[in-house]
């Protein structure tokens, strides 16, 4: 049984790692090398594809746009979800159950079913060709990731002993002070997990960006990568170089935050 578990885990790891490795070494090939063999390792590695990606008109603006949308949306998500999660975990108020059911319904909502209404709203606002389309896109991302964020943080906050809150209240702390001085520091692992999940979802999102962003100057990174396929076909080495650069920020963030992520997932599993 133990051997079988290891086989399954190593197989799953390979399925995740092999495409990344192939993408990386393909980005180091020339067009002629990729035509000779798709799977062979590069005999003469080159970084010209990365240089071409950096010089392209779409990639750097797309990277900046994605970074801005992701940072702002994740920051807003963490702030609102932390407050909502704390309120749902430790306060009783009118309509709490109804609001919670409505919020959880968002977990089961097929988000792409809202694509046409969201596009019609944007068209009515006449912002599809301005920088406000990025703001609108960020608001859409925030709304669709809110249910999971509140759900996860509410479960974490609910496991913090109420005696800790009562002791702080007796010492004269207001509800806001209890939240900022006690709850937030204790919930850093959970906040890290939520931030990373939301960041990956927003960073990689393609369909809503494709529909809601109409001007090239405001395109996000997935749209910029798509543009490496033109009328003459797909430039595979350059596309792989663009993909490598696109996933690099997520990998770097995960490497720096992995201890808190593992801690947050472990504590959530134990407490749940």
C-alpha positions as CSV (number, residue, x, y, z in Angstrom):
1,X,0.0,0.0,0.0
2,X,2.8,2.4,0.9
3,X,4.6,1.6,-2.4
4,X,1.4,2.2,-4.4
5,X,0.9,5.6,-2.6
6,X,4.5,6.6,-3.5
7,X,3.9,5.6,-7.1
8,X,0.8,7.7,-7.3
9,X,2.5,10.7,-5.7
10,X,5.5,10.5,-8.0
11,X,3.3,10.0,-11.1
12,X,1.2,13.1,-10.1
13,X,4.4,15.1,-9.5
14,X,5.8,14.1,-12.9
15,X,2.6,15.0,-14.7
16,X,2.9,18.5,-13.1
17,X,6.7,19.0,-13.6
18,X,7.3,17.5,-17.1
19,X,5.2,20.2,-19.0
20,X,7.1,22.9,-17.1
21,X,10.5,21.4,-17.9
22,X,9.5,20.9,-21.5
23,X,8.3,24.5,-21.8
24,X,11.6,25.8,-20.3
25,X,14.0,23.9,-22.5
26,X,11.9,24.5,-25.6
27,X,12.2,28.2,-24.9
28,X,16.0,27.7,-25.3
29,X,15.6,26.3,-28.8
30,X,15.6,27.9,-32.2
31,X,12.9,27.4,-34.8
32,X,15.0,25.0,-36.8
33,X,15.7,22.9,-33.6
34,X,12.1,22.6,-32.7
35,X,11.2,21.6,-36.3
36,X,13.9,18.8,-36.1
37,X,12.6,17.4,-32.8
38,X,9.9,18.6,-30.4
39,X,11.2,16.5,-27.5
40,X,15.0,16.6,-27.9
41,X,17.0,18.7,-25.5
42,X,18.5,21.9,-27.0
43,X,22.0,21.2,-28.4
44,X,22.8,24.9,-28.6
45,X,20.7,26.7,-26.0
46,X,19.9,30.3,-26.8
47,X,18.2,33.2,-25.0
48,X,17.2,35.0,-28.1
49,X,13.5,33.9,-27.6
50,X,13.5,35.6,-24.2
51,X,15.0,38.7,-25.7
52,X,12.4,38.7,-28.5
53,X,9.6,38.4,-25.9
54,X,11.0,41.3,-23.9
55,X,11.1,43.5,-27.1
56,X,7.6,42.6,-28.1
57,X,4.9,45.4,-27.9
58,X,2.5,43.2,-25.9
59,X,4.4,41.3,-23.2
60,X,5.8,44.0,-20.9
61,X,2.6,46.1,-20.9
62,X,0.6,42.9,-20.3
63,X,2.9,41.9,-17.4
64,X,2.5,45.4,-15.8
65,X,-1.3,45.3,-16.3
66,X,-1.6,41.8,-14.8
67,X,0.6,42.8,-11.9
68,X,-1.5,45.8,-11.1
69,X,-4.8,44.0,-11.4
70,X,-3.6,41.0,-9.4
71,X,-2.0,43.1,-6.6
72,X,-5.0,45.4,-6.1
73,X,-7.6,42.6,-6.4
74,X,-5.8,40.4,-4.0
75,X,-5.3,43.2,-1.5
76,X,-9.0,44.1,-1.6
77,X,-10.0,40.5,-1.4
78,X,-7.8,39.9,1.7
79,X,-9.1,43.0,3.4
80,X,-12.8,42.4,2.8
81,X,-12.7,38.6,3.2
82,X,-10.8,38.8,6.5
83,X,-13.3,41.3,7.9
84,X,-16.2,39.2,6.6
85,X,-14.7,35.9,7.8
86,X,-14.1,37.4,11.3
87,X,-17.7,38.8,11.4
88,X,-19.3,35.5,10.4
89,X,-17.1,33.5,12.8
90,X,-17.6,35.6,16.0
91,X,-20.6,37.9,15.7
92,X,-24.3,37.4,15.5
93,X,-26.3,39.9,13.4
94,X,-29.6,40.1,11.6
95,X,-29.7,38.1,8.4
96,X,-26.4,36.3,9.1
97,X,-27.6,32.9,7.9
98,X,-29.2,34.3,4.7
99,X,-26.1,36.3,3.9
100,X,-23.9,33.2,4.5
101,X,-26.1,31.1,2.2
102,X,-25.9,33.7,-0.5
103,X,-22.2,34.0,-0.2
104,X,-21.7,30.2,-0.3
105,X,-24.0,30.0,-3.4
106,X,-21.2,31.9,-5.1
107,X,-19.1,28.8,-4.8
108,X,-21.5,26.9,-7.0
109,X,-22.2,29.6,-9.5
110,X,-20.8,28.8,-13.0
111,X,-18.9,32.1,-13.4
112,X,-18.8,32.0,-17.2
113,X,-22.6,32.1,-17.2
114,X,-22.3,35.7,-16.1
115,X,-20.0,36.6,-19.0
116,X,-22.6,38.1,-21.3
117,X,-24.4,40.2,-18.6
118,X,-21.0,41.5,-17.5
119,X,-20.0,42.4,-21.0
120,X,-23.4,44.2,-21.5
121,X,-22.8,46.2,-18.3
122,X,-19.4,47.2,-19.5
123,X,-20.7,48.2,-22.9
124,X,-23.5,50.3,-21.2
125,X,-20.8,52.0,-19.1
126,X,-18.8,52.7,-22.3
127,X,-15.5,51.8,-20.6
128,X,-14.3,48.8,-22.7
129,X,-11.6,50.9,-24.5
130,X,-10.3,52.9,-21.5
131,X,-8.2,52.1,-18.5
132,X,-11.4,51.7,-16.5
133,X,-11.8,48.3,-18.2
134,X,-8.9,47.1,-16.1
135,X,-10.6,48.4,-13.0
136,X,-13.8,46.7,-14.0
137,X,-11.9,43.4,-14.7
138,X,-10.3,43.7,-11.2
139,X,-13.7,44.2,-9.6
140,X,-15.0,41.1,-11.4
141,X,-12.1,39.0,-10.2
142,X,-12.6,40.3,-6.6
143,X,-16.3,39.4,-6.7
144,X,-15.8,35.9,-8.1
145,X,-13.0,35.0,-5.6
146,X,-14.8,36.4,-2.6
147,X,-16.8,33.4,-1.7
148,X,-13.9,31.0,-1.4
149,X,-11.8,33.6,0.5
150,X,-14.5,34.3,3.1
151,X,-15.3,30.6,3.4
152,X,-11.7,29.6,4.1
153,X,-11.0,32.5,6.5
154,X,-14.2,32.1,8.4
155,X,-13.3,28.5,9.1
156,X,-9.9,29.6,10.4
157,X,-11.3,32.4,12.6
158,X,-13.9,30.1,14.0
159,X,-11.2,27.9,15.6
160,X,-9.6,30.7,17.5
161,X,-10.8,30.4,21.1
162,X,-13.5,32.9,22.1
163,X,-11.8,33.2,25.5
164,X,-8.9,35.0,23.8
165,X,-11.3,37.6,22.4
166,X,-13.1,37.9,25.7
167,X,-9.8,38.5,27.5
168,X,-8.8,41.2,25.1
169,X,-12.2,42.8,25.4
170,X,-12.0,42.9,29.2
171,X,-8.6,44.6,28.8
172,X,-10.3,47.4,26.9
173,X,-9.8,46.4,23.3
174,X,-12.4,47.3,20.8
175,X,-13.6,44.8,18.2
176,X,-11.5,46.5,15.6
177,X,-8.4,46.4,17.8
178,X,-9.0,42.7,18.6
179,X,-9.2,42.1,14.9
180,X,-6.0,44.0,13.9
181,X,-3.9,43.1,17.0
182,X,-4.9,39.5,17.6
183,X,-6.8,38.0,14.8
184,X,-4.7,39.1,11.9
185,X,-1.4,38.1,13.3
186,X,-2.8,34.7,14.2
187,X,-4.3,34.2,10.8
188,X,-1.2,35.0,8.7
189,X,-0.8,31.4,7.4
190,X,-4.4,31.3,6.3
191,X,-4.2,34.7,4.7
192,X,-1.1,33.5,2.8
193,X,-3.0,30.5,1.5
194,X,-5.9,32.7,0.4
195,X,-3.6,35.2,-1.2
196,X,-1.7,32.6,-3.2
197,X,-4.9,30.8,-4.4
198,X,-6.5,34.1,-5.4
199,X,-3.3,35.3,-7.1
200,X,-2.9,32.2,-9.2
201,X,-6.6,32.4,-10.2
202,X,-6.4,36.1,-11.2
203,X,-2.9,35.9,-12.8
204,X,-3.9,33.0,-15.1
205,X,-7.5,34.1,-15.9
206,X,-8.1,34.3,-19.7
207,X,-11.7,34.3,-20.7
208,X,-13.0,37.3,-18.8
209,X,-9.9,39.3,-19.9
210,X,-10.5,38.3,-23.5
211,X,-14.1,39.5,-23.5
212,X,-13.8,42.6,-21.2
213,X,-10.5,44.1,-22.5
214,X,-10.7,45.5,-26.0
215,X,-7.7,47.7,-26.3
216,X,-4.2,46.3,-26.7
217,X,-2.6,48.7,-24.2
218,X,-4.8,47.3,-21.4
219,X,-4.4,43.6,-22.2
220,X,-3.4,41.3,-19.4
221,X,-0.5,38.8,-19.6
222,X,-2.6,35.7,-20.8
223,X,-3.8,37.9,-23.8
224,X,-0.2,39.0,-24.5
225,X,1.0,35.4,-24.6
226,X,-1.9,34.6,-26.9
227,X,-0.7,37.2,-29.4
228,X,2.5,35.3,-30.1
229,X,0.3,33.2,-32.4
230,X,-0.2,35.3,-35.6
231,X,-1.5,34.7,-39.1
232,X,1.7,32.8,-40.0
233,X,1.2,30.3,-37.2
234,X,2.5,29.7,-33.7
235,X,6.1,30.6,-32.8
236,X,6.6,27.7,-30.4
237,X,10.0,28.7,-28.9
238,X,8.9,32.3,-28.3
239,X,5.6,31.2,-26.9
240,X,7.4,28.9,-24.5
241,X,9.7,31.7,-23.5
242,X,6.7,34.0,-22.8
243,X,5.0,31.2,-20.8
244,X,8.2,30.7,-18.8
245,X,8.4,34.4,-17.9
246,X,4.7,34.5,-17.2
247,X,4.8,31.6,-14.6
248,X,8.0,32.8,-13.0
249,X,6.4,35.4,-10.6
250,X,4.0,32.8,-9.3
251,X,6.8,30.3,-8.7
252,X,8.9,32.9,-6.9
253,X,6.1,33.9,-4.7
254,X,5.4,30.3,-3.8
255,X,9.0,29.5,-3.0
256,X,9.2,32.5,-0.6
257,X,5.8,31.8,1.0
258,X,5.8,28.0,1.0
259,X,6.4,27.6,4.8
260,X,3.4,29.8,5.6
261,X,1.3,28.0,2.9
262,X,2.1,24.6,4.3
263,X,1.4,25.9,7.8
264,X,-1.9,27.3,6.8
265,X,-3.0,24.2,5.0
266,X,-1.9,22.0,7.9
267,X,-3.6,24.0,10.5
268,X,-6.8,24.2,8.5
269,X,-6.8,20.4,8.0
270,X,-6.2,19.7,11.7
271,X,-8.7,22.3,12.9
272,X,-11.4,21.3,10.4
